[in-house]
Amino acid sequence: EKLKPSVLCLFGILKEYDKKNLETYEKTGRYPVAVISRFALSLVVSDYDHETREFVPTDLAKKMSEEYFEVIIDEYQDSNDMQDLFFTAISDGGRKLFVVGDVKQSIYKFRYAEPKNFIRKTKELRCLHLSENFRSKKSILDFTNFVCSGVFSEKLYGNAYSEEDRLSAFRKEENEGDVEIFLVDRPSRKTEYEKEA
């Protein structure tokens, strides 16, 4: 209760800051991706509770949900929280959502990708595991399974690397050889600031 005036003041400052930023974007006609994403989300979600993940879809979201038989998203492991909510809103609360992905291939954390969205969807939706690999040799897949079983944990990803996640080789080749790892030791490239320090 003692902090309430300070928190309200901070909210006021942030609101004013956001307003000034929007004015600048409108003048220049240039908007950051995050702002465009927020605009898009506001078109389909009118209210959202971060704790319960419950939301109120807009009329547009309801209309889109009626129009689409199914919403199919590939590489879902690289979706961020705003995209996850957007896709859920336009797919009748996720009932018309079909996602494809592989947590082992999540590479867009710098764009706020949240692999936990995909892991959660595998628990919410009917899941079909496509674990048979047609491109790689068994030795490569065995190595991948070994590394991933040590890296992917319940603590880090909310999901341990299970038998369903393990990859198996379609091609069964004899004498395919062992996996080799080559480590390259390069001299470090220091920036000008690091050199001066």
Disulfide bonds with the S-S distance in Angstrom:
none
